[in-house]
Amino acid sequence: MDNVVYADCVLINGKVATVDAHFSFKRAIAVKQGWIINGW
């Protein structure tokens, strides 16, 4: 488990516009240092 990354903030139960290349929406995201590191 050397590659574990901990999020600074996890937002759940919402509708988040990621403004990525596909302008996708996620129900939950994990954020680390201002960057989205995972989305569901």
C-alpha positions as CSV (number, residue, x, y, z in Angstrom):
1,M,0.0,0.0,0.0
2,D,2.8,2.4,-0.8
3,N,0.8,4.2,-3.4
4,V,-2.1,5.4,-1.2
5,V,-3.2,9.0,-1.9
6,Y,-5.4,10.7,0.7
7,A,-7.9,13.4,-0.4
8,D,-8.1,16.8,1.2
9,C,-11.8,16.9,0.6
10,V,-14.5,14.4,-0.5
11,L,-17.8,15.8,-1.9
12,I,-20.7,13.3,-2.0
13,N,-24.4,13.2,-2.9
14,G,-24.3,16.0,-5.3
15,K,-24.0,17.0,-9.0
16,V,-20.6,18.4,-9.7
17,A,-19.6,19.8,-13.1
18,T,-16.0,18.8,-13.6
19,V,-15.4,21.0,-16.7
20,D,-13.1,18.3,-18.1
21,A,-12.6,17.6,-21.8
22,H,-16.2,16.1,-21.9
23,F,-17.8,18.6,-19.5
24,S,-19.0,15.6,-17.4
25,F,-21.0,15.6,-14.2
26,K,-20.1,13.4,-11.2
27,R,-22.2,12.5,-8.1
28,A,-19.1,12.5,-5.9
29,I,-15.5,13.6,-6.2
30,A,-12.3,13.5,-4.2
31,V,-10.0,16.6,-4.2
32,K,-6.3,16.8,-3.4
33,Q,-4.5,20.2,-3.5
34,G,-7.2,21.7,-5.7
35,W,-7.3,18.9,-8.3
36,I,-10.0,16.3,-8.7
37,I,-8.2,12.9,-8.1
38,N,-11.3,10.7,-8.5
39,G,-14.9,11.0,-9.5
40,W,-17.9,8.8,-9.4
